[in-house]
Amino acid sequence: LPPAAPDVTAPRLSPSLDGDLSEWSGLPVYSSPFTVYTDDAWDGTDDLTVTWQAAWDDIYLYFSGTVVDDVHSQSQTGNRAFLGDSIELQIDSDRAGDYGPALSPDDFQVSLSPGDFNALPPSSWLFQGTADGSMGNAPFAGATVVVAQATEQGYLMEAAIPWRDLNVTPSPGLVIGLAVNANDNDRPGTAAQEMMKSSVPGRRFGDPTTWG
């Protein structure tokens, strides 16, 4: 059986996706402070801070993020957006019914890219677990909407993830698995995942029991 629900709560709200987070005022704020991955070229610099909120209505799971990062580098899109500054939500949509340490089709990864605030627009990509325990591109085009706005310190992001993409019918009290992960790339012109921070200290990519 899964452990008791953690203290991450998504209140009911239908925010406008416009990069203005004032509608989110008063909702619980969470963070992703735990470094769970670094590549061999990472120089140890930690300039990334991420705070975030979640909300829901009958159609969407909503996400807002505030990212502080002194170097913005994103040249990729689609299923390669993780090789640049971006956010990834790992979601176990059937935590109560399929709780185990292996990936399966009820596990999803939603990639949210802010773009480069120039020629590359914000974008999303949906990955889905498979019956053989891997994570691949979802067999359908996800309909997640992403908006992002550059700030002096980094960027703001809002996203709306359709519940139908996650095969979920939402209801009050629903518990899902969730890890909010932020990728950092401080090498402009290079596609690289230098560092990842997560909301869960022991987060492992292929083990939904570590997603919180």
N, C-alpha and C positions, 0 to 999 in steps of 0.2 A: 504494500500500500504506500502511496505517496505520503510524505510528511504533511503536517498541518500547513495551511496556506500561509505564505509569507506576507509581510506587511506592505506589499505594493498593491495599491488600490486604484482602479480606474473609475472615477465618478461618471455619471451620465451627463454628457455635454455634446452639443453639435456645433463645434467652432467653425468659423469661416477660415478657409485656407488662404491666407493673404500675407503670411510672414509677420503679422502683428500678433504678438502673444498676449496682449492685454486681456483677451477673453479667458485665458487660462489662469488669471489671477485668483488666488485663493485655493486652487487645487493642490494636492500633495506634490512635492518636488522630490525627485530621487536623483542619484548620481551613479556614475560608472567609473569608480576610482581605481579598480584593480587591474594591474598589468598582467595579461594572460598570454601574451605572445610578443616576441621581438625577433626580427630577422638578424642575420649575421652581420649586416652592415650598420645596424643601429649603434649610434655613438653614445647612448646613455642619456641623451637630452630628453627631458620630460616637460613638454610645453603644452600638454593637452589636458583640458578640464571639460567635463561634460555633465550637464544637469538636464533632466528630462521629466516629462509628465505624460500620462496616458488618460484617455477618456473613451467613451463609447456611446453609440446609439444603435438603433436596430439595423443599420446598414453598414456602419464602419467601426473599426477600431482606430482611434486617433492617437497620434504621437506628436509631441513637440519636443524639440531639443535646442539647448543653448550651448554652443561650442566655443571655448576659448582656445585659440591655437595661433601662434605668432607667424607661422608659415602655412599658407594655403596652397596645396598642390593636388590637383585632380585633372588628369588627362584622359581618363578611361570612362567607359559607360557599359551598360548591359551587365553581363555576368563577370566583367573584369573591373567593376567599380571599386572593389575592395583593394585594388592596387593604387589607391589614392585616398584622400580625406573623404570619409564617408561614415555612415552608421548602418549597422546590421542588427535586425531584431531576429532572434531565434525563438520560435514559438512551438510549443508542444500543445496542439489543439485538443488532444484527448488525454489529458494528464491523468484523470481518474480511471479511464478505461484501458489505457495502454502505457503503463508506467514501467519503464525498463531502461537499461543502459545502452540500447542500440537504436539506431535511426529506423523509422518506418514511415509509411505514407501520411501519417497524421502529424509529422514534424515538418516545419517550414523555416526557411530563412528569407527574410525580406531585406533586400539591399536598398539603401536610400542614399543617393548621391546628391550633393548640393550643386554639382557642376563646377565650373571654374569662374562663374560670375562674369563671363565674357562671351565666348562663342559656344561653350558647352552648357546646355541647360540642365536643370535638375532632372533626375531620372530615378527609376526604380527597376528592380529585377526580382523575380520570385523563384526561389529554389524549393524543392520538395524532396523529402526522404523517399527512399524506395524500399521495396520488400526485401531486397538483399542487404540492407543496412548501409547504403551509401546516400549521398546527397547530390542531386543533379538538378538541371533546369526543370522547372515545372512543365508538365506536358501541355500547358495552356498559357496564354498570355495573361499575366496578372494585371489588374486594373488599379493598382495603387497610384494615388495622386501625391506628388511631392512639390512643395514650394520651398524656396530658400532665399535668404537675404543676407548679404555680407554686412558685417559690422566691423568696427575698428579693432575689435579683439578676436574676431573669428567669423562665425555665422550663426544665424537662426534657421531652424527648419520646422516645417509642419508636414504631416503626412496623414492620409486617410487610406486605410487598408480594408478593402471589402471583406466582410465576414464570409461571403460565399467563396472567396479565394482560399480560405482556410477550412472550408467545409464545416463551419460553425454556425449554429443558430444561437445568438446571444440571449442571455437572461440574467437578471440580478442574482448575484451570488456565484456566477460561473467562475471556476478556477482553471486557468491555463498556465502552462509553463512559459516563462519569459526570461530571456537574457538580452540586455541592451548593450551592444558592443560598438565601440568607436575605433575606426582605423585612422592612423596618422602616418602621413608621408611628408617629410621635411626636405625632400630632394626634388624640387621643380624640374620638369623635363624628364623625369624617370618614373616609370610605373613600378611602384613598390609598396608593399605593406610592411612598413618599418616596425610599427608597434600597434597592438590592440589593447584597449582597456575595456573592461566589462563591469556590469553591475553585480556580478557574482564572482567571488574570489577564486573558486575552484572550477570555473567554467571550462568544460572540454567540448570541442567541436562536435564530436560524434556521440555524446552521452547526454541525452535529454534530462536525465536525473540530476545533472549539474546546472541546469538552466534557471533554477529559482522558480 
